[in-house]
């Protein structure tokens, strides 16, 4: 009887991962709602696993929702309420997904979880191969990146876009390296390069180099340096345009005094807003009111499907980040790269939740990774990578990156706890 239940849990886990990762946004949200809430009832448990992280999610839900009672706000309206409910609902879905993942990890064995992760990895690689073949046919070239700098954008795998694919693959590469599955680690690294998500790749390589400098023996440092050099040479051959993009947008523009990268400008705006007065510093502008996927979505120009009659943009958002990313800005050529995107979890947590949000994130969400840090293997580097990737986007509102982070992180924590038992 237990064998059949475990088998059902394994099937559900795989379907759950596929559903929350699938590229179509409508299908992804539908899957998260359907599979997430189904998992709460399907995976029976009398115990809450890793409860302290759930405190973070619960408090973020409470803070996001309570602002609906702020009737004294000058811009209070139905559109304001819907904006607040949207921000709250995204946190609710993330909490549900997190609880389901924790229950599945605790119920299944390490071997079961590894089988699921590897099976999912293989299917994603199959998607990547098909996408690469399509690109080669479309560009009449075995190396389509030579003729199109944006060819890597179509190497999405199962996921919503190539950036999510690259980040998930980076987690896999670290996991495979530590579990000594070198062949899969090399495949993951190769596919990372195919995405040509240069901002993510630069952060990935930079984080690994810093980590290697402080933590790894000299022989591993030399191997990593050799690998980075080999990867750079490979890029100069197959995609010289992306190397030029890194030099122009991710180096020169970061330190430019004129025509500065709008990512940098967004951080400056966030700090200026936070230091404007005490309420901003402590509480931020409110969920969906300064810098988030919700703020951009309800402003009406980020997605085409949002109803025009419900468009809402707070004064704080409109006078800051909206001026960095709107239809007028995007109508200019070469203004939509990552270096120009104001998207960042740090902008979100500081701008919308203030010091309270930062404290809650450190005390509750990072509690288990910090507490277990000395026992972690691949989890250490996965943690550093996530903190680096937070520069790039609002990952808590995209679900997939956070879900895979929690799978790898809590699997590593459970590994050492099982060894101690």
Secondary structure, 3 states (H helix, E strand, C coil): CHHHHHHHHHHHHHHHHHHHHCCCHHHHHHHHHHHHHHHHHHCCCCCCCCHHHHHHHHHHHHHHHHHHHCCCCCCCCHHHHHHHHHHHHHHHHHHHHHHHHHHHHHHCCHHHHHHHHHHHHHHHHHHHHHHHHHHHHHHCCCCHHHCCCCHHHHCCCCCCCHHHHHHHHHHHHHHHHHCCCHHHHHHHHHHHHHHCCHHHHHHHHHHHHHHHHHHCCHHHHHHHHHHHHHHHHHHHHHCHHHHHHHHHHHHHHHHCCCCCCHHHHHHHHHHHHHCCCHHHHHHCCCCCCCCCHHHHHHCCCCCCCCCHHHCCCCHHHHCCHHHHCCHHHHCCCCCCCHHHCCCCHHHHHHHHHHHHHHHHHHHHHCHHHHHCHHHCCHHHHHHHHHHHHCCCCCHHHCCHHHHHHHHHHHHHHHHHHHHHC
